[in-house]
Amino acid sequence: TKPRLLGTILLLSIANWSIEILKWQSAIKPLHRIGFERAARETLLAYSIGFITPLKLGEYPIKTKFYPSIERKNVVLSHFYCHFSQLLCTIVFGVIGVLYFISPMQWFQNDAPWIMVLLVILFMLLTYSELKKRLNFEISLPVKTGVTVFLLSVLRFLTFSFMLVLGFEIMGNSLSWPQTFFGIWAMYLLQIIAPAFSVFDIAVKSGGALIIFQGLIPAPIIIGAILLQYLLSQLLPLAAGLVIRPNSIQNR
């Protein structure tokens, strides 16, 4: 059973990054129609550079290198929409997860969860408004493209959540899948509140999971599941991105 679960997680990891590539292909479509192969190269190369920068900010200048300088601002906008939609999904599902673990009475007695969520939403809106103002974007993402990118973000969020659920299952988790799903969603909400370098992502994610699942899942199971997902969903694509040559991307 465990080899089968491991194989399923590997397939989900491939699906996870395929969805991310499709997101970029969809977001950049109003400017340039690019093939899946080129979108994959751009996505993985940008990820490998952004891996060592806070909040993956290094991905932005890398993406702009592949397009004419006159379109730099709009390439940044397209890439920002990809990240913004994924953050929005994390907040929505994260709030659902927190609601599951905190009773309604506790929510009304404790303002901290509400303040936490509102601060994250406010930060995202202010960041978007300021970025758009400073760069003076010449275009906005078409509604159809925005909806497509958001739906792909939802699908990607559910995919890597399911990866972690199966990782917990392999490590011997005794909680039901719904409980584990809700806990993982709450954990991801904590992760975006404490942003860090991707290289430290495993520490932030482990800390959040230990807080959420305290007393429910033994720490070795939590750490083992997160290590497994980190290897398949972050280190493998990082290795793939590191072998891509930037000059091999144009005109594909």
Secondary structure, DSSP 8 states (H G I E B T S, - for coil): -HHHHHHHHHHHHHHHHHHHHHHHHHHSTTT----HHHHHHHHHHHHHHHTTSBTTTTHHHHHHTTS-GGGHHHHHHHHHHHHHHHHHHHHHHHHHHHHHHS-HHHHHH--HHHHHHHHHHHHHHHHHHHHHHHHT-S----HHHHHHHHHHHHHHHHHHHHHHHHHHHHHT--S-HHHHHHHHHHHHHHHHHS--BGGGHHHHHHHHHHHHTTTTS-HHHHHHHHHHHHIIIIIHHHHHHHT--GGGTTT-
